[in-house]
Amino acid sequence: MLQLQNIIMAAANTAATTASGAVDFTGASKPIVDLINSILSPLIAVVGALGAIWCVLLGVKLAKADEPQEREKAKMALKNAIVGYLLIFILIVVLRMTIGPLSTWMGTYQSTLK
């Protein structure tokens, strides 16, 4: 947590104002983008592992269910878990794919303000 605070403080201190009065956030955004990129790979692995473990546990619960109501509840829980983990995984991948173009766009937008 302290490292994140240091990165944010460094980013805030590196934001410079150009002669035209526009704020240049290039120096401020680089540490944040680097932090996000360094977190995404381990995050995909953790989400995948936790999702697999949770789905296995729900599958065992489904297999052990004796009554139809319990089976239906376990089946719905398993479906919801699979959909939830797929959404999380997709959002992480989309973030990873869009952070580069967004950084480029921000740099281009900054250059048009000068």
VENGIBEL-V735924 format. One record per backbone hydrogen bond with DSSP energy under -1.0 kcal/mol. CO is the residue of the C=O (numbers start at 1). NH is the residue of the N-H. Records with the same first field share a line. If there is no record, write none. Layout:
CO: NH, NH
//
This chain:
1: 5
2: 6
3: 7
4: 8
5: 9
6: 10
7: 11
8: 12
9: 13
10: 14
16: 24
18: 21
22: 18
24: 16
25: 29
26: 30
29: 33
30: 34
31: 35
32: 36
33: 37
34: 38
35: 39
36: 40
39: 43
40: 44
41: 45
42: 46
43: 47
44: 48
45: 49
46: 50
47: 51
48: 52
49: 53
50: 54
51: 55
52: 56
53: 57
54: 58
55: 59
56: 60
57: 61
58: 62
59: 63
60: 64
67: 71
68: 72
69: 73
70: 74
71: 75
72: 76
73: 77
74: 78
75: 79
76: 80
77: 81
78: 82
79: 83
80: 84
81: 85
82: 86
83: 87
84: 88
85: 89
86: 90
87: 91
88: 92
89: 93
90: 94
91: 95
92: 96
93: 97
94: 98
95: 99
98: 102
99: 103
100: 104
101: 105
102: 106
103: 107
104: 108
105: 109
106: 110
107: 111
108: 112
//
